[in-house]
């Protein structure tokens, strides 16, 4: 059989931290999950990713694998386990993150039951399911509940109600324990990992915990200053516009962004809108304004 380089499979270095391994696994698992990726070879790639994660996420199995790898074995080379390997190792497979469908290489190192033996199969945890949930920006701000519909390979639908914490950010993962794949041989079910995506909002744009709103104002409001109502995710507030403001200027509403340990701010970008002259009197007003500011050149 061939030696498998689990670090290469996950695309991490041999000194990668636990967080690096977790991040690499999640990224690759999303990319090659059979429910999303129908390309030829995606399912086998997904199995290899699960197997690599099963070894590298567990400190004892990773230590044993690293000791073996230190002997000079490299990915793709012919491999035969050293005599006596696995005896007395005592590896625990009661909390497998994958679906238990591992390669001969894996089984030759760790077996499939406690202690590396191949007797009666031990109860194993079901694999996690990765999915996405789309929510409105207002829901992300307020928190609340939303429904998620899941479909299995047989077309059966399962609807779950998910609690959304206030201030959640795009890309954060909500874990629902026991809502993943069914365990094997009576083992516990895996978890459902929901990656949060926030829909575009017509009024606001999210930048981390800060929220950006573009505020249209009249030329006289910009020139003379004014106090105008501004929408925020927590309701409308009054904002003072300083005299002499220009388009693109950003004013800050402290603490009016997304909630969290350090709440964000709302940035209000001013956008001067010029009304059309629809009457002779309005046209005359523009001409008088031009004459009053004859020395003004907006291009300098």
C-alpha positions as CSV (number, residue, x, y, z in Angstrom):
1,X,0.0,0.0,0.0
2,X,1.0,3.6,-0.4
3,X,2.0,5.9,2.5
4,X,-0.4,8.8,2.8
5,X,0.9,12.3,3.6
6,X,-2.0,13.7,5.7
7,X,-0.3,17.1,5.9
8,X,-0.2,17.4,2.2
9,X,-3.8,16.3,1.8
10,X,-5.0,19.1,4.1
11,X,-2.5,21.6,2.6
12,X,-0.8,22.4,5.9
13,X,2.8,22.3,7.2
14,X,3.9,19.6,9.6
15,X,4.1,22.2,12.4
16,X,0.6,23.5,11.8
17,X,-1.4,24.4,14.9
18,X,-4.7,22.8,15.8
19,X,-6.5,25.9,14.6
20,X,-4.7,25.8,11.3
21,X,-5.7,22.2,10.8
22,X,-9.3,22.9,11.7
23,X,-9.5,25.8,9.3
24,X,-7.9,23.9,6.5
25,X,-10.3,20.9,7.0
26,X,-13.4,23.1,7.0
27,X,-12.3,24.9,3.9
28,X,-11.6,21.7,1.9
29,X,-14.6,19.8,3.3
30,X,-16.9,22.6,2.0
31,X,-15.2,22.6,-1.4
32,X,-15.3,18.8,-1.9
33,X,-18.5,17.8,0.0
34,X,-20.5,15.4,-2.3
35,X,-23.7,17.4,-1.8
36,X,-22.1,20.4,-3.4
37,X,-19.3,19.1,-5.6
38,X,-20.4,16.7,-8.3
39,X,-17.0,16.6,-10.1
40,X,-15.4,13.3,-10.7
41,X,-13.1,12.4,-7.8
42,X,-14.7,14.9,-5.4
43,X,-16.1,12.1,-3.2
44,X,-12.8,10.3,-2.9
45,X,-11.1,13.6,-2.2
46,X,-13.6,14.3,0.5
47,X,-13.0,10.9,2.1
48,X,-9.2,11.6,2.0
49,X,-9.8,14.9,3.7
50,X,-11.9,13.3,6.5
51,X,-9.2,10.7,7.0
52,X,-6.4,13.2,7.3
53,X,-8.4,15.3,9.7
54,X,-9.2,12.2,11.8
55,X,-5.5,11.6,12.4
56,X,-4.2,15.2,12.7
57,X,-7.0,16.6,14.9
58,X,-6.3,13.9,17.6
59,X,-3.1,14.6,19.5
60,X,-2.3,10.9,20.2
61,X,-2.9,9.7,16.6
62,X,-1.0,12.7,15.3
63,X,2.0,12.0,17.6
64,X,2.1,8.4,16.5
65,X,1.8,9.4,12.8
66,X,4.5,12.0,13.2
67,X,6.8,9.4,14.8
68,X,6.3,7.1,11.8
69,X,6.7,9.9,9.3
70,X,10.0,10.9,11.0
71,X,11.4,7.6,9.6
72,X,11.5,9.1,6.2
73,X,8.2,7.9,4.7
74,X,6.8,10.2,2.1
75,X,3.4,10.4,0.3
76,X,3.0,7.8,-2.5
77,X,5.9,5.6,-1.4
78,X,5.3,1.9,-0.7
79,X,4.6,1.3,2.9
80,X,4.5,-1.6,5.3
81,X,3.7,-1.0,9.0
82,X,6.7,-1.8,11.3
83,X,6.5,-5.0,13.2
84,X,4.3,-4.7,16.3
85,X,2.9,-1.4,15.3
86,X,-0.4,-0.6,16.9
87,X,-0.1,-3.1,19.8
88,X,-1.0,-1.4,23.0
89,X,-1.6,2.0,21.3
90,X,-5.1,2.2,22.8
91,X,-6.5,4.5,20.2
92,X,-10.1,5.6,20.9
93,X,-12.5,5.7,17.9
94,X,-15.6,6.6,19.8
95,X,-15.6,10.2,18.5
96,X,-14.7,10.0,14.8
97,X,-15.3,13.2,12.9
98,X,-15.6,11.5,9.5
99,X,-17.9,8.7,8.4
100,X,-15.6,5.9,9.3
101,X,-14.8,5.0,5.7
102,X,-11.1,5.0,5.9
103,X,-8.3,3.6,3.7
104,X,-6.3,0.4,4.2
105,X,-3.3,2.7,5.1
106,X,-5.3,4.2,8.0
107,X,-6.5,0.8,9.2
108,X,-3.0,-0.7,9.0
109,X,-1.9,2.0,11.4
110,X,-4.8,2.4,13.8
111,X,-7.3,-0.3,13.1
112,X,-11.0,0.4,13.5
113,X,-11.6,-0.6,17.1
114,X,-10.1,0.3,20.5
115,X,-6.5,-0.8,20.8
116,X,-6.2,-1.2,17.0
117,X,-7.8,-4.6,16.9
118,X,-10.3,-5.8,14.2
119,X,-12.8,-7.6,16.3
120,X,-16.4,-6.5,16.8
121,X,-16.9,-3.0,15.4
122,X,-17.1,-0.4,18.0
123,X,-19.8,2.3,18.1
124,X,-18.5,5.3,16.1
125,X,-19.7,8.9,15.9
126,X,-21.5,9.9,12.7
127,X,-19.9,12.5,10.4
128,X,-20.7,16.2,10.6
129,X,-22.9,17.8,8.0
130,X,-21.8,21.2,6.6
131,X,-24.4,23.5,5.2
132,X,-25.1,27.2,4.8
133,X,-27.8,29.5,6.1
134,X,-28.8,32.8,4.6
135,X,-30.1,35.5,6.9
136,X,-31.1,39.1,6.7
137,X,-28.8,41.8,8.0
138,X,-31.5,42.9,10.5
139,X,-31.7,39.3,11.8
140,X,-27.9,39.3,12.3
141,X,-28.2,42.5,14.2
142,X,-31.2,41.7,16.4
143,X,-30.7,37.9,16.7
144,X,-33.7,35.6,16.5
145,X,-34.7,32.4,14.9
146,X,-34.8,31.1,11.3
147,X,-35.7,27.9,9.6
148,X,-33.3,25.7,7.7
149,X,-34.5,22.9,5.3
150,X,-32.1,20.0,4.8
151,X,-32.4,17.4,2.1
152,X,-30.7,14.0,2.2
153,X,-29.7,11.9,-0.8
154,X,-33.2,10.3,-1.0
155,X,-34.9,13.7,-1.3
156,X,-36.3,13.6,2.2
157,X,-36.7,17.1,3.8
158,X,-35.9,17.9,7.4
159,X,-36.7,21.4,8.7
160,X,-34.8,22.8,11.7
161,X,-35.4,26.0,13.7
162,X,-32.0,27.7,14.3
163,X,-31.3,30.3,16.9
164,X,-29.3,33.2,15.6
165,X,-27.2,35.1,18.2
166,X,-27.3,38.9,18.0
167,X,-24.2,40.4,16.2
168,X,-23.3,37.2,14.3
169,X,-20.8,37.8,11.5
170,X,-20.6,36.4,7.9
171,X,-18.6,33.2,7.8
172,X,-19.3,32.3,11.5
173,X,-20.4,28.7,12.1
174,X,-23.4,27.6,14.2
175,X,-23.0,24.1,15.5
176,X,-26.2,22.0,16.1
177,X,-25.2,19.0,18.2
178,X,-26.6,15.6,17.1
179,X,-28.1,16.9,13.8
180,X,-25.4,15.4,11.6
181,X,-25.1,11.9,10.1
182,X,-26.3,9.0,12.1
183,X,-23.6,7.1,14.1
184,X,-22.5,3.6,13.2
185,X,-23.1,0.6,15.4
186,X,-25.2,2.7,17.9
187,X,-22.7,5.5,18.1
188,X,-23.8,9.2,18.5
189,X,-24.9,11.3,15.6
190,X,-22.5,13.9,14.2
191,X,-23.2,17.7,14.3
192,X,-24.7,20.1,11.8
193,X,-22.3,23.0,11.0
194,X,-24.1,25.9,9.5
195,X,-22.0,28.6,7.9
196,X,-23.8,32.0,8.1
197,X,-24.2,34.2,5.1
198,X,-25.8,37.6,5.3
199,X,-27.9,38.8,2.4
200,X,-27.1,42.1,0.7
201,X,-29.1,45.0,2.2
202,X,-30.4,48.0,0.2
203,X,-29.6,50.5,3.0
204,X,-26.5,49.2,4.7
205,X,-23.2,47.5,3.9
206,X,-21.3,45.5,6.5
207,X,-17.6,45.9,7.1
208,X,-16.6,43.7,10.0
209,X,-18.7,45.1,12.9
210,X,-19.0,48.5,11.3
211,X,-22.0,49.4,9.2
212,X,-21.9,51.8,6.2
213,X,-24.9,53.9,5.1
214,X,-24.8,56.3,2.2
215,X,-26.9,59.4,3.0
216,X,-28.3,61.6,0.2
217,X,-28.3,65.3,1.2
218,X,-29.2,68.5,-0.6
219,X,-26.6,71.0,-1.7
220,X,-27.8,73.6,0.8
221,X,-27.6,71.0,3.6
222,X,-24.0,70.4,2.7
223,X,-23.2,74.1,2.4
224,X,-25.1,75.5,5.4
225,X,-25.2,72.5,7.7
226,X,-28.3,70.7,8.9
227,X,-29.7,68.1,11.2
228,X,-31.3,65.2,9.3
229,X,-32.8,61.8,10.2
230,X,-30.6,58.8,9.5
231,X,-31.7,55.1,9.5
232,X,-29.7,52.7,11.6
233,X,-30.3,49.0,12.4
234,X,-31.6,50.0,15.8
235,X,-33.9,52.7,14.5
236,X,-33.8,56.3,13.1
237,X,-31.5,58.9,14.8
238,X,-30.8,62.6,14.1
239,X,-27.4,63.4,12.6
240,X,-25.8,66.9,12.5
241,X,-24.2,67.6,9.2
242,X,-21.4,70.2,9.5
243,X,-21.5,73.2,7.2
244,X,-19.2,73.0,4.2
245,X,-19.4,69.2,3.9
246,X,-18.5,67.5,0.7
247,X,-19.7,64.3,-1.0
248,X,-17.8,61.3,0.3
249,X,-17.3,62.7,3.8
250,X,-17.9,60.1,6.4
251,X,-19.5,60.8,9.8
252,X,-19.4,58.3,12.6
253,X,-22.3,57.2,14.8
254,X,-20.4,55.6,17.7
255,X,-21.7,52.2,18.8
256,X,-24.4,52.0,16.2
257,X,-22.9,49.1,14.3
258,X,-23.1,45.4,14.9
259,X,-23.3,44.4,18.6
260,X,-20.6,42.3,20.2
261,X,-17.9,42.5,22.9
262,X,-16.7,45.6,21.1
263,X,-19.7,47.0,19.2
264,X,-19.1,48.5,15.8
265,X,-19.9,52.0,14.6
266,X,-22.2,53.2,11.8
267,X,-20.4,55.2,9.2
268,X,-22.6,57.7,7.3
269,X,-21.2,58.7,3.9
270,X,-22.6,61.9,2.5
271,X,-23.7,62.0,-1.1
272,X,-24.8,65.4,-2.4
273,X,-27.8,65.2,-4.8
274,X,-28.5,68.2,-7.1
275,X,-32.1,68.8,-7.9
276,X,-33.1,69.4,-11.5
277,X,-34.3,72.9,-12.6
278,X,-37.8,72.3,-13.7
279,X,-39.0,75.9,-13.9
280,X,-37.8,79.2,-15.1
281,X,-37.5,80.4,-11.5
282,X,-35.4,77.4,-10.5
283,X,-33.2,77.9,-13.5
284,X,-32.8,81.6,-12.6
285,X,-31.8,80.5,-9.0
286,X,-29.0,78.3,-10.4
287,X,-27.8,81.2,-12.6
288,X,-27.8,83.5,-9.7
289,X,-25.8,80.9,-7.7
290,X,-23.3,80.6,-10.6
291,X,-22.8,84.3,-10.7
292,X,-22.4,84.5,-6.9
293,X,-19.6,81.9,-7.0
294,X,-18.0,83.0,-10.3
295,X,-14.5,82.3,-8.9
296,X,-15.3,78.7,-7.9
297,X,-13.8,75.9,-10.0
298,X,-14.9,72.4,-8.8
299,X,-12.0,70.8,-10.7
300,X,-9.3,72.5,-8.7
